[in-house]
Amino acid sequence: MTSKTEARLAELGITLPDAAAPAANYVPFVKTGNQLFISGQLPMDSGAIAVTGKLGEGLKVEDGQKAAKLCAINLLAQAKAATGDLDKVVRLVKIVGFVNSTGDFTDQPKVINGASDFLVEAMGDSGRHARSAVSAASLPFGAAVEIEAIFEIAD
């Protein structure tokens, strides 16, 4: 059976990838009570980081938005791996987006909108969330964006 969110993703032409394995000594998600914490997800596509580099130095806001959307897709893939069914996701509570950017780049919120806009499109009102969008001097493997999330899940 397909979840409501997965049906919406199909309408958008998106198939969730397999959830990525951790790249170091951590777990991809932690469930505690009715909260699901997803570790930072990179802009992976077909098993490789699709967008690398630094915003403000070669990458444009649109490139960052593409990376952020890929991170969001991977967040949903981890949420499905954690719950077995995206219908168990009650709502997205918060995302924290890290943007690999130069010191004078100030459009981190526009970059992370690539994830926020997609998550609302995919999840409807339950995808509306609190968030932070911050600059990072560098990110793992040269990724342009990394995003972590907190979801509320059904018991």
C-alpha positions in Angstrom: 0.0 0.0 0.0 1.3 3.5 -0.9 1.2 6.3 1.7 -0.5 9.6 1.0 2.9 11.3 0.8 4.3 8.7 -1.5 1.2 9.0 -3.8 1.9 12.8 -3.8 5.5 12.2 -4.6 4.5 9.9 -7.5 2.3 12.8 -8.8 5.5 15.0 -8.6 7.5 12.4 -10.5 9.6 11.5 -7.5 10.6 8.0 -6.3 12.2 7.8 -3.0 15.7 6.3 -3.1 16.9 3.8 -0.6 17.9 5.5 2.6 21.6 6.3 2.7 23.9 4.5 5.1 25.8 6.7 7.6 29.2 8.0 6.4 30.8 7.9 9.9 30.1 6.8 13.5 26.5 7.8 13.9 23.0 6.4 13.2 20.8 7.8 10.4 17.9 8.4 12.7 16.8 8.1 16.3 13.2 7.6 17.4 12.3 8.7 20.9 8.7 9.0 22.1 6.8 10.5 19.2 9.8 12.3 17.7 12.0 11.1 14.9 15.4 12.8 14.5 17.0 12.4 11.1 20.7 12.9 10.8 22.0 15.4 8.2 21.3 14.4 4.7 23.4 15.4 1.7 22.2 16.1 -1.9 22.6 12.5 -3.0 21.2 11.3 -6.3 21.8 7.8 -7.7 24.3 7.0 -5.0 26.5 10.1 -5.5 26.6 13.7 -4.2 24.9 15.6 -7.0 25.8 19.2 -6.1 29.2 20.1 -4.7 30.9 23.4 -4.2 30.4 26.7 -2.4 27.5 29.1 -2.8 28.8 32.6 -3.7 31.9 31.0 -5.3 30.8 29.2 -8.5 27.4 28.0 -7.3 24.2 30.1 -7.7 21.1 30.1 -5.5 19.3 27.9 -8.0 22.1 25.3 -7.7 21.7 25.4 -3.9 18.0 25.0 -4.1 18.4 21.9 -6.3 20.8 20.5 -3.6 18.4 21.4 -0.8 15.5 19.6 -2.6 17.7 16.5 -3.0 18.4 16.7 0.7 14.7 16.9 1.5 14.0 13.8 -0.7 16.6 11.9 1.3 15.1 13.1 4.6 11.8 11.5 3.5 13.7 8.3 2.5 15.2 8.1 6.0 11.7 8.8 7.5 10.3 5.9 5.5 13.2 3.7 6.6 12.6 4.6 10.2 8.8 4.2 10.3 8.2 1.7 7.5 5.3 3.9 6.3 5.2 7.6 5.7 1.6 7.6 6.8 3.1 7.3 10.3 4.6 10.7 9.9 2.3 13.1 11.6 4.2 16.3 10.7 7.5 17.8 10.0 8.5 19.8 13.0 11.8 21.4 12.1 14.6 21.4 9.6 18.1 22.8 10.0 19.9 23.6 6.7 23.6 24.1 6.4 24.8 25.9 3.3 28.4 25.6 2.1 29.0 29.3 1.4 31.4 32.1 1.3 31.6 34.6 4.1 29.8 37.3 2.1 27.0 35.0 0.9 23.7 35.9 2.6 21.0 34.0 0.8 21.1 30.9 2.9 17.3 31.2 3.5 16.6 31.3 -0.3 18.8 28.2 -0.7 17.0 26.2 2.0 13.7 27.2 0.5 14.5 24.5 -2.1 13.8 22.0 0.7 11.0 23.9 2.5 9.0 24.5 -0.7 9.4 20.8 -1.8 8.4 19.4 1.6 5.2 21.5 1.8 4.4 20.5 -1.8 5.0 16.8 -0.9 3.4 16.7 2.5 0.8 19.5 2.4 0.2 21.4 5.6 1.9 18.7 7.7 5.1 19.7 5.9 5.0 23.3 7.2 7.9 23.5 9.7 10.1 25.7 11.8 13.7 26.0 10.4 17.1 27.4 10.6 19.3 28.2 7.5 23.0 28.8 8.4 26.3 29.2 6.6 29.0 26.6 6.9 32.7 27.1 5.8 32.6 23.6 4.4 30.5 20.4 4.4 31.3 16.7 4.2 32.6 15.6 0.8 32.3 19.1 -0.5 28.5 19.0 -0.5 26.8 22.3 -1.2 24.0 21.7 1.3 23.2 19.4 4.3 19.9 19.3 6.1 18.7 17.5 9.2 15.1 17.2 10.4 12.8 16.4 13.3 9.4 14.7 12.5 6.5 14.0 14.8 5.4 10.4 14.3 2.4 8.4 15.4 2.8 5.9 18.2 
